Every structure is written in structure tokens, then in C-alpha cells.
Amino acid sequence: MRYRSDADVFDLDPAVWLADDLPGLLDAHGGMAHEGAVMLGCRPLGFDVEGEAFTLAPVDETIRLQPGTSCAAVTVDLDRQSFSDLVQDIQTPQALATAKVVDLPVADHFRFLKWWPVLRSIIDGRPVHSPGDIGFTDIDGSPLDLTRSFDSDDDDEEIGWFLREAGFLHLKDWWPTDLMAELSSDMDDAVGDYMRGDGRSWWARTDDGGDRCVRLQYFQACSVAAGQMLVDEHHLRIAALPGDGHASGWEGTDGENAIEALIKPLGVVEGISDLPWHKDCSLGRHSYQCCGMTVGISVTGGGADTGQLAVVAGSHRANVQPNFIHPYLDLPRVPLPTGAGDVTVHLSCTLHMSRPPVTAERRVLYTGFGLPHEGERVGSERISRVREEAYTKVSQAPVRRERSGRRV
């Protein structure tokens, strides 16, 4: 999925790009991008970049560049740096919105989001996903069973094939339940060392008036067991499944956020504990560092009422908007109920969401593996800042806990 290098990032001048680069991109990819724009229902999109105003309009079987924004259905005002980031896939519309760089009404926000795969089609020459584009085949050529789970006795080549094809894994009984109990106890012991605003935790308010720590970063510094898991051969076996050099990059120091402990409480009404549909690259830099592997270790079990992960199979192979799901998307949505000690794996380009619990809180550890990368990660500090401040700026939809057999 990587087709850009940080060494090629440059300080983009909007006027020069509009005059010298965009016309050629539209000549080459405008017809293909138009197909995606029509399918997604995109209306003319205007930009005003420090006074440089233009509109992209899907007309006459292509995307036309028009001066000004008078015909735009929605206009996005951007500073020069943000526009450069957008064009070069360093920040996405969702990143700019979460950071409040762009502050659009809700309807216009979603209109902007719909354009993102179309913009990538124009600039990168990557078609927008069309229904029927993606199928699922098992290693023996038979249809892939997307409900399948694996255990430690299964063959790595077969597991790796499933991950590449579907974009996710469910590994059953990967860790012993007594280890999960120890990790849960470590979470209880560690939570008092975190405080709201410390830069290493997320918080959420609940319907009973509580202020709960829901994300404990740098957890390997709080739990000997968590640190040992990160270097255990059983964990590192997962990194080798794709066969293309994924590694943790963790060197055994407490100064890196190598593993996070998440507590999913009941009744969250403010903040973020459970994220809606998104890709892990939804804030930016997809074409520079995807696909990474996100590994979730179920400290407690999770299900429809106690919270669970769900994924969109094959979405890592599709140029679709990386936040939320457009109604046209034909790819299967797969719930992943887990028991204590199970592991879920999803690729950073796989659409996924966390279903909030309503009957009992859930606990999970998250860590991951990335592909080798050399040199500076341009814009990564901006994306990191957006991510770490997200819970203070936006909230998930309120979820009321289930009482007396009914959900309120």
C-alpha cells in the first residue's frame, strides 16, 4: 500500500500546483475519478487556500477545474500548510476537522469526507472502490470463510493468507486466561498513576457522573507482564505472518508507547472510549507507511452486549473514505466476539469499529507492528497531536448502560 517516500515531500505552492500539476492529473485521471464521484454522489467542492480559490466539479464525464468557488456546494478554507498536507496525503479531511483547522457544518463535513477517495483518485490514479471489485479466495482457491478463527496449531502460511485477503484475524486462546487476570490486576494498580491532561491517557465521563481513564499509554512501564508479552516469541510470531518484514520497533525502554491498556466502561456520555467506523490511517500518511498491523489482546471477553471489535473485510484493498461507511459499500461487516486471551489483528487500512458495552465493561491491550521506515516521518507530529487531543475535542455518541434488562 506504500507508494510514497518522505524524501519526496516538498513545500507545495498552491498557485504553482494548480497551474502546473493539477491540469495534467485531471487529463490523466479525471474520467476515472468522475466515475467515483458520481457513485458517491459528490457535488462540486471548492477550496480557498489563502485567497487562491478554485472548484472541482464532476461534469461531462470528468472532473473540471473551475476558477473561484461560486458554483461549489461546499467550500473548504485552508492555510497553505494544510493544503500541502492534503494534496500529499499527509493529513486527511478527518484530521483537519478533528484539529478544527476545518470547521464545517455537519452536512458539509460529510460532503468533504466523500470527496477524499475521489481526490486520491485524481492525484494518485487509484480508482474509487466499485461494488464487485473485491472478492475473497482461500489459499486452496475455494471461497474464503470470513467467520473463521485460528489457533496456535494452525499453519502460519494459511493464517497469513487470510490476513492478506481479509485484512483481519481472530486468534483464539492465544494467551492463557491467568495471564489476562494478571494484566487486569495491573491495570487496576496502574490507573491511579494517570490523570486527565497528562499527555499519556484518554478520559471519558459516564452517565453516573464518573470521570474514567479509558486509555493507559506506555503500559509496559506499569506492567512487567505486558513488557514480557512484547518480546515473547508467541507475540512476535504474529509479526511474521504477512512475510514482509513487520516488526514492533520497540527496544525494551519505557519511553516508547509500545502497548496501551484500554478500559471500555459502561455509559460513556462524553469523550471517546469506543470509536465509530474508521481506518487507522484515517488521519493521514496512508501512502507512506501502510499497512501496519494492530494487535488487540482481549484481557476480558467481548461480545454484542459487552463490547467487541467489528471489521469490514477487504476494505484494506479498497479506496474508500477512511471514516464512516458510505451506503454503497458492498464489503462484508464481520463482528469479532472474543474470549479472554483471544487476539484480534487488523491492518491499518482495514475499516473497523469498537462496539460499546452495555452490560459489562471490557478490557483490551493494543500494540502493533509496522513496516521498516527510514528517515523523517513528515507531518507525523501534527497527526499525533490531532490523535492525542481528539478525546478533548470530540465525543462519541452517548451510550446508556443496560438496566433491569432494558437499554436506556
C-alpha positions as CSV (number, residue, x, y, z in Angstrom):
1,M,0.0,0.0,0.0
2,R,3.0,2.3,0.2
3,Y,3.7,4.3,-2.9
4,R,5.2,7.5,-1.5
5,S,8.5,8.3,0.2
6,D,9.0,11.0,2.8
7,A,12.1,12.1,0.8
8,D,9.8,13.3,-2.0
9,V,7.6,15.6,0.2
10,F,8.0,19.3,-0.7
11,D,6.6,22.7,0.3
12,L,3.7,22.8,-2.2
13,D,2.8,26.2,-3.6
14,P,-0.9,26.2,-4.3
15,A,-0.8,28.5,-7.3
16,V,2.1,26.6,-8.9
17,W,0.4,23.2,-8.3
18,L,-2.9,24.4,-9.7
19,A,-1.2,25.8,-12.9
20,D,1.5,23.1,-13.5
21,D,0.3,19.9,-11.9
22,L,-3.5,19.6,-11.5
23,P,-4.4,20.0,-15.2
24,G,-2.3,17.1,-16.2
25,L,-3.6,15.0,-13.3
26,L,-7.2,15.7,-14.4
27,D,-6.3,14.8,-18.0
28,A,-4.9,11.5,-16.9
29,H,-7.3,10.5,-14.2
30,G,-10.4,12.8,-14.5
31,G,-12.6,10.2,-16.2
32,M,-11.8,7.5,-13.6
33,A,-12.3,10.0,-10.7
34,H,-15.6,11.1,-12.2
35,E,-16.9,7.5,-12.0
36,G,-16.1,7.5,-8.3
37,A,-17.6,11.0,-7.8
38,V,-20.9,10.0,-9.4
39,M,-21.1,6.8,-7.4
40,L,-20.5,8.7,-4.1
41,G,-22.9,11.5,-5.0
42,C,-20.2,14.2,-4.8
43,R,-21.2,17.7,-5.6
44,P,-18.8,20.5,-6.6
45,L,-16.1,21.0,-4.0
46,G,-14.5,24.4,-3.5
47,F,-11.2,25.4,-1.9
48,D,-9.9,28.7,-0.8
49,V,-6.2,28.5,0.1
50,E,-5.2,31.8,1.5
51,G,-7.0,33.6,-1.4
52,E,-6.3,31.0,-4.1
53,A,-9.8,29.9,-4.9
54,F,-10.9,27.1,-7.2
55,T,-13.6,24.4,-7.5
56,L,-13.5,20.7,-8.6
57,A,-16.8,19.8,-10.3
58,P,-17.8,16.4,-11.7
59,V,-19.2,17.3,-15.2
60,D,-19.0,15.9,-18.7
61,E,-17.6,12.5,-17.7
62,T,-14.6,14.1,-16.0
63,I,-13.6,16.4,-13.1
64,R,-13.3,20.0,-14.2
65,L,-11.2,22.7,-12.6
66,Q,-13.1,25.9,-12.3
67,P,-11.9,29.3,-11.0
68,G,-13.5,30.6,-7.9
69,T,-16.0,28.9,-5.6
70,S,-19.3,30.5,-6.6
71,C,-20.6,27.1,-8.0
72,A,-19.3,25.0,-5.1
73,A,-21.7,23.1,-2.9
74,V,-19.2,23.3,-0.1
75,T,-16.1,25.4,0.2
76,V,-13.1,24.4,2.4
77,D,-10.9,27.2,3.7
78,L,-7.3,26.1,4.2
79,D,-4.0,27.5,5.1
80,R,-1.1,26.7,2.8
81,Q,0.5,24.0,5.0
82,S,-2.8,22.2,5.4
83,F,-3.4,22.2,1.7
84,S,0.0,20.9,1.0
85,D,-0.6,18.1,3.6
86,L,-3.9,17.3,1.9
87,V,-2.5,17.0,-1.6
88,Q,0.5,14.9,-0.5
89,D,-1.6,12.5,1.7
90,I,0.0,13.7,5.0
91,Q,-3.3,14.8,6.6
92,T,-6.8,13.8,5.6
93,P,-10.1,15.8,5.8
94,Q,-10.9,14.0,9.1
95,A,-7.6,15.1,10.6
96,L,-8.2,18.7,9.6
97,A,-11.7,18.6,11.0
98,T,-10.7,16.9,14.3
99,A,-8.0,19.5,14.8
100,K,-10.6,22.2,14.0
101,V,-8.4,23.5,11.1
102,V,-11.6,23.0,9.1
103,D,-14.8,23.7,11.0
104,L,-17.7,22.9,8.7
105,P,-21.4,22.3,9.4
106,V,-22.1,18.6,9.8
107,A,-23.7,18.1,6.3
108,D,-20.8,19.9,4.6
109,H,-18.3,17.9,6.7
110,F,-19.6,14.7,5.2
111,R,-19.7,16.2,1.7
112,F,-15.9,16.9,2.2
113,L,-15.3,13.4,3.5
114,K,-17.0,11.9,0.5
115,W,-14.5,13.6,-1.8
116,W,-11.4,12.1,-0.2
117,P,-11.2,8.9,-2.2
118,V,-12.0,11.0,-5.3
119,L,-9.1,13.3,-4.6
120,R,-6.8,10.3,-4.2
121,S,-8.1,9.0,-7.5
122,I,-7.2,12.3,-9.2
123,I,-3.8,12.7,-7.6
124,D,-2.7,9.1,-7.2
125,G,-4.5,7.4,-10.1
126,R,-6.2,4.9,-7.8
127,P,-9.8,4.1,-8.7
128,V,-12.5,4.6,-6.1
129,H,-13.8,1.2,-5.0
130,S,-16.8,0.0,-7.0
131,P,-19.2,-2.7,-5.9
132,G,-18.0,-6.1,-7.0
133,D,-14.3,-5.1,-7.3
134,I,-13.1,-7.3,-4.3
135,G,-13.6,-11.0,-3.8
136,F,-12.3,-13.4,-1.2
137,T,-10.5,-16.6,-2.1
138,D,-8.9,-19.1,0.2
139,I,-5.4,-20.4,-0.2
140,D,-6.7,-23.5,-2.0
141,G,-8.9,-21.5,-4.4
142,S,-12.1,-22.1,-2.6
143,P,-14.3,-19.2,-1.2
144,L,-12.8,-17.7,2.0
145,D,-14.8,-18.3,5.2
146,L,-14.7,-14.8,6.8
147,T,-16.0,-16.2,10.1
148,R,-13.0,-18.5,10.5
149,S,-10.7,-18.1,13.6
150,F,-7.3,-19.6,14.1
151,D,-5.3,-21.0,17.0
152,S,-1.6,-21.6,17.7
153,D,-1.7,-25.0,16.0
154,D,-2.7,-23.6,12.6
155,D,-0.3,-23.2,9.8
156,D,1.3,-19.7,9.5
157,E,1.1,-19.6,5.8
158,E,-2.6,-20.2,5.9
159,I,-3.1,-17.6,8.6
160,G,-1.0,-15.1,6.7
161,W,-3.0,-15.7,3.5
162,F,-6.3,-15.0,5.4
163,L,-4.8,-11.8,6.8
164,R,-3.7,-10.5,3.4
165,E,-7.0,-11.5,1.8
166,A,-9.5,-10.3,4.5
167,G,-7.4,-7.6,6.3
168,F,-8.0,-9.1,9.8
169,L,-7.6,-12.2,12.0
170,H,-9.2,-13.7,15.1
171,L,-6.7,-15.8,17.0
172,K,-8.4,-17.9,19.7
173,D,-6.9,-18.8,23.1
174,W,-3.6,-17.2,22.1
175,W,-2.8,-16.3,25.7
176,P,-3.7,-18.1,28.9
177,T,-6.5,-16.7,31.0
178,D,-4.5,-16.5,34.2
179,L,-2.1,-14.1,32.4
180,M,-5.1,-12.0,31.4
181,A,-6.2,-11.9,35.0
182,E,-2.7,-10.7,36.0
183,L,-2.9,-7.9,33.3
184,S,-6.3,-6.8,34.5
185,S,-5.0,-6.5,38.1
186,D,-2.0,-4.5,36.7
187,M,-4.5,-2.1,35.1
188,D,-6.3,-1.6,38.4
189,D,-2.9,-0.9,40.1
190,A,-1.7,1.5,37.4
191,V,-4.8,3.6,36.7
192,G,-4.2,5.8,39.8
193,D,-0.9,6.9,38.3
194,Y,-2.7,8.6,35.4
195,M,-4.6,11.9,35.4
196,R,-6.6,13.9,32.9
197,G,-4.4,16.1,30.8
198,D,-1.1,14.2,31.5
199,G,-0.5,13.6,27.8
200,R,-0.4,9.8,28.2
201,S,-4.0,8.9,28.8
202,W,-7.6,9.4,27.4
203,W,-10.6,10.1,29.7
204,A,-14.4,9.8,29.4
205,R,-17.3,10.9,31.5
206,T,-20.0,8.3,32.3
207,D,-23.7,8.6,32.9
208,D,-23.3,8.0,36.7
209,G,-21.1,11.1,36.9
210,G,-17.8,9.3,36.8
211,D,-14.6,10.5,35.1
212,R,-12.9,7.4,33.9
213,C,-9.4,6.8,32.5
214,V,-10.1,4.8,29.3
215,R,-6.7,4.6,27.7
216,L,-3.5,4.0,29.6
217,Q,-0.5,4.5,27.4
218,Y,3.1,3.3,28.0
219,F,1.5,0.4,29.8
220,Q,4.7,-1.7,29.6
221,A,6.2,0.7,32.2
222,C,3.3,-0.3,34.6
223,S,3.2,-4.0,34.0
224,V,6.0,-6.5,34.0
225,A,3.7,-9.0,32.3
226,A,2.9,-6.6,29.5
227,G,6.5,-5.9,28.8
228,Q,7.3,-9.6,28.7
229,M,4.5,-10.2,26.2
230,L,6.0,-7.7,23.8
231,V,9.2,-9.8,23.5
232,D,7.6,-13.2,23.7
233,E,8.0,-15.4,20.7
234,H,4.3,-16.2,20.7
235,H,3.6,-12.5,20.1
236,L,6.4,-11.9,17.6
237,R,5.1,-14.9,15.6
238,I,2.2,-12.6,14.6
239,A,4.6,-10.0,13.1
240,A,6.0,-12.7,10.7
241,L,2.6,-13.7,9.3
242,P,2.5,-11.4,6.3
243,G,6.0,-12.3,5.4
244,D,7.1,-8.8,4.5
245,G,9.2,-7.5,7.4
246,H,6.8,-6.2,10.0
247,A,8.4,-5.5,13.4
248,S,7.5,-3.8,16.6
249,G,10.3,-1.4,16.7
250,W,10.3,-1.5,20.5
251,E,13.7,-1.6,22.0
252,G,12.7,-2.5,25.6
253,T,12.6,1.0,27.0
254,D,9.7,2.6,28.9
255,G,10.0,5.8,26.9
256,E,8.0,4.5,23.9
257,N,4.3,3.9,23.9
258,A,4.7,0.3,22.9
259,I,1.4,-1.1,24.4
260,E,-1.8,0.6,25.6
261,A,-4.3,-0.7,28.1
262,L,-7.9,0.3,27.2
263,I,-10.9,0.2,29.7
264,K,-14.3,0.3,28.0
265,P,-16.7,1.5,30.7
266,L,-20.5,1.4,30.7
267,G,-22.5,4.6,30.0
268,V,-20.0,6.8,28.3
269,V,-21.6,10.2,27.6
270,E,-18.6,12.4,26.9
271,G,-15.2,11.7,25.4
272,I,-14.0,8.8,23.4
273,S,-13.8,5.2,24.5
274,D,-15.3,3.4,21.5
275,L,-14.6,4.7,18.0
276,P,-17.0,4.5,15.1
277,W,-16.0,3.1,11.7
278,H,-12.5,4.2,10.7
279,K,-9.2,3.1,9.3
280,D,-6.1,3.6,11.5
281,C,-4.7,5.7,8.6
282,S,-7.8,7.9,8.6
283,L,-5.8,10.9,9.9
284,G,-3.1,10.7,7.2
285,R,0.1,9.2,5.8
286,H,-1.6,6.1,4.3
287,S,0.7,6.0,1.3
288,Y,3.9,6.5,3.3
289,Q,3.5,3.8,6.0
290,C,0.6,1.4,5.4
291,C,-0.2,-1.3,6.0
292,G,0.7,-1.6,9.7
293,M,-0.7,-4.4,11.9
294,T,-2.8,-3.5,15.0
295,V,-2.9,-6.3,17.6
296,G,-5.7,-6.4,20.2
297,I,-5.3,-8.7,23.2
298,S,-8.6,-9.4,24.9
299,V,-8.0,-9.1,28.7
300,T,-11.7,-9.7,29.2
301,G,-14.1,-11.3,26.7
302,G,-16.2,-9.2,24.4
303,G,-19.5,-9.7,22.6
304,A,-22.5,-7.9,21.3
305,D,-23.5,-6.6,24.8
306,T,-20.1,-6.4,26.4
307,G,-18.4,-4.6,23.5
308,Q,-16.4,-6.0,20.6
309,L,-14.4,-5.2,17.5
310,A,-16.0,-5.3,14.1
311,V,-14.3,-5.1,10.8
312,V,-15.1,-4.5,7.1
313,A,-13.5,-7.4,5.3
314,G,-11.3,-6.5,2.3
315,S,-11.5,-2.7,3.0
316,H,-7.7,-2.6,3.2
317,R,-7.7,-3.2,-0.6
318,A,-10.3,-0.6,-1.3
319,N,-10.0,3.2,-2.0
320,V,-12.9,4.2,0.2
321,Q,-13.4,7.1,2.6
322,P,-11.4,6.1,5.8
323,N,-14.1,7.4,8.2
324,F,-17.6,6.1,8.4
325,I,-19.2,3.8,5.8
326,H,-20.9,5.1,2.7
327,P,-24.2,3.2,2.0
328,Y,-22.9,1.9,-1.4
329,L,-20.1,-0.1,0.2
330,D,-20.7,-3.8,-0.6
331,L,-17.9,-5.3,1.6
332,P,-19.0,-7.6,4.5
333,R,-19.1,-6.3,8.0
334,V,-17.7,-9.0,10.4
335,P,-18.2,-8.9,14.2
336,L,-15.3,-10.4,16.2
337,P,-16.6,-11.7,19.6
338,T,-13.6,-12.8,21.7
339,G,-12.9,-14.7,24.9
340,A,-10.2,-13.7,27.4
341,G,-6.8,-14.5,25.9
342,D,-8.0,-14.2,22.3
343,V,-6.2,-11.8,19.9
344,T,-7.6,-9.7,17.1
345,V,-5.4,-8.4,14.3
346,H,-6.4,-5.8,11.8
347,L,-4.4,-4.0,9.1
348,S,-4.1,-0.2,9.4
349,C,-6.1,0.2,6.1
350,T,-9.0,-2.1,7.3
351,L,-12.2,-0.3,8.3
352,H,-13.1,-1.3,11.9
353,M,-15.1,0.0,14.9
354,S,-15.5,-0.8,18.6
355,R,-19.0,-1.6,19.7
356,P,-19.6,0.0,23.2
357,P,-20.5,-2.3,26.0
358,V,-24.0,-2.1,27.7
359,T,-23.9,-4.9,30.3
360,A,-20.3,-5.2,31.5
361,E,-17.1,-3.2,30.8
362,R,-14.5,-4.6,28.5
363,R,-10.7,-4.5,28.8
364,V,-8.2,-4.9,26.0
365,L,-4.5,-4.2,25.3
366,Y,-3.4,-2.8,22.0
367,T,0.0,-2.9,20.4
368,G,1.2,-3.4,16.8
369,F,3.8,-4.0,14.2
370,G,4.9,-1.7,11.4
371,L,6.9,-2.0,8.2
372,P,10.5,-0.7,8.1
373,H,10.9,3.0,7.6
374,E,13.9,5.2,7.0
375,G,14.3,8.9,7.8
376,E,11.8,11.5,8.9
377,R,8.1,10.9,9.1
378,V,6.9,14.2,7.6
379,G,3.9,15.6,9.4
380,S,3.7,12.7,11.9
381,E,3.9,15.1,14.8
382,R,0.9,17.0,13.5
383,I,-1.1,13.8,13.2
384,S,0.0,12.6,16.6
385,R,-1.2,15.9,18.2
386,V,-4.6,15.6,16.5
387,R,-4.9,12.0,17.7
388,E,-3.9,12.7,21.3
389,E,-6.2,15.7,21.6
390,A,-9.1,14.1,20.0
391,Y,-10.9,13.0,23.2
392,T,-10.9,16.6,24.4
393,K,-12.4,18.0,21.2
394,V,-15.0,15.4,20.0
395,S,-17.2,12.8,21.7
396,Q,-18.6,9.5,20.7
397,A,-22.4,9.2,20.7
398,P,-23.7,8.7,24.3
399,V,-24.3,5.1,25.3
400,R,-26.5,4.3,28.2
401,R,-25.9,1.2,30.2
402,E,-28.5,-1.6,30.2
403,R,-30.5,-1.7,33.5
404,S,-33.2,-4.1,34.5
405,G,-33.0,-6.0,31.3
406,R,-33.5,-2.9,29.1
407,R,-31.2,-0.5,27.3
408,V,-31.8,3.2,28.2
